[in-house]
Structure formats: structure tokens, C-alpha cells
Amino acid sequence: MDYQYPISLDWSTEEIVDVIKFFECIEKVYEKGIERNELLTVYRRFKEIVPSKAEEKTICNEFEEVSGYSSYKVIKKAKDSKEHTIRMS
């Protein structure tokens, strides 16, 4: 990983840690897969920190630009899927 996660200076240290954990879970989906429930739990926490759809889109697009991983596609797949483990190819 040769990139930085998008964060806001307005967030607390705990919120920054939780947002980074969300992006790490997105990475895991692409690299090896992750349990659906774990991913959705981390996403719910992310949405507590970033409740605005516009801000979520901006942050997730910044992450996708530097990593190549689409948070939107991962969360959509997790919401639409009944599979225990979520993976992206």
C-alpha cells in the first residue's frame, strides 16, 4: 500500500481509526474476502461518521482514485448478497 487514506481533520482520533478500518475492509474484499456481517458493521460505523451521501461519495471516490478499489461496488454487493463471505475479482 503506497497511498494515504482520505481523512478529515474534523474527525476525532477514534473516528479516523474507524474510517481507516472501513477502507482496510474494502481492501480485504478485493484481496481475500471478508465476512459480510463484519463489512456491514464497519460500514454502519463509517456512516455514523460520514452521514452525508455527498461526503461519502467524495471520500470513497478519493479512496478509489488512489487504491483502485471501489467502496460503492463492495457495499452494493454486500447489501444485495446473502453470501457469508464477500469477495471482488
C-alpha positions in Angstrom: 0.0 0.0 0.0 1.6 3.2 -1.2 -1.2 5.6 -0.6 -2.9 7.5 2.2 -6.5 7.1 3.3 -8.8 10.1 2.8 -9.5 11.5 6.2 -10.9 14.8 7.6 -9.2 16.9 10.2 -12.6 17.4 11.8 -12.8 13.8 12.9 -11.6 12.6 16.3 -8.8 10.1 16.6 -11.3 7.3 17.2 -13.3 8.3 14.1 -10.2 8.4 12.0 -9.3 4.9 13.2 -12.8 3.6 12.4 -12.7 5.2 8.8 -9.3 3.6 8.2 -10.7 0.3 9.4 -13.6 0.6 6.9 -11.1 1.2 4.0 -9.0 -1.7 5.2 -12.1 -3.9 5.0 -12.7 -2.7 1.4 -9.1 -3.7 0.6 -9.7 -7.2 2.2 -12.8 -7.8 0.0 -10.6 -7.4 -3.1 -7.5 -9.2 -1.8 -9.0 -12.2 0.0 -12.6 -11.7 1.0 -14.3 -10.7 4.3 -17.4 -11.8 6.2 -20.5 -9.9 5.1 -21.6 -9.1 8.6 -18.2 -7.7 9.6 -18.2 -5.5 6.5 -21.7 -4.2 7.0 -21.0 -3.4 10.7 -17.9 -1.4 9.8 -19.9 0.4 7.1 -22.6 1.3 9.5 -19.9 2.9 11.8 -18.5 4.7 8.7 -21.9 6.1 8.0 -22.2 7.4 11.6 -19.0 9.4 10.9 -19.9 10.3 7.4 -23.7 10.6 7.3 -23.9 12.8 4.1 -24.2 10.9 0.8 -22.3 13.6 -0.9 -19.4 13.5 1.6 -19.4 9.7 1.4 -19.2 9.8 -2.4 -16.3 12.3 -2.3 -14.3 10.3 0.3 -14.9 7.0 -1.4 -14.0 8.4 -4.8 -10.8 9.7 -3.3 -10.0 6.3 -1.9 -10.8 4.6 -5.3 -8.5 7.0 -7.1 -5.5 6.1 -5.0 -6.3 2.4 -4.4 -8.3 1.3 -7.4 -10.8 -0.3 -5.0 -14.5 0.8 -5.3 -16.2 1.1 -1.9 -19.5 1.7 -3.7 -19.3 -1.6 -5.6 -18.3 -3.5 -2.5 -21.1 -2.2 -0.3 -23.7 -2.7 -3.1 -22.6 -6.3 -3.5 -22.7 -6.8 0.3 -26.2 -5.4 0.6 -27.5 -7.3 -2.4 -25.8 -10.6 -1.4 -26.8 -13.3 1.0 -23.3 -14.9 0.8 -21.4 -15.3 4.1 -18.1 -14.1 2.5 -17.9 -11.1 0.2 -15.2 -11.1 -2.5 -14.5 -9.0 -5.5 -12.5 -10.1 -8.5 
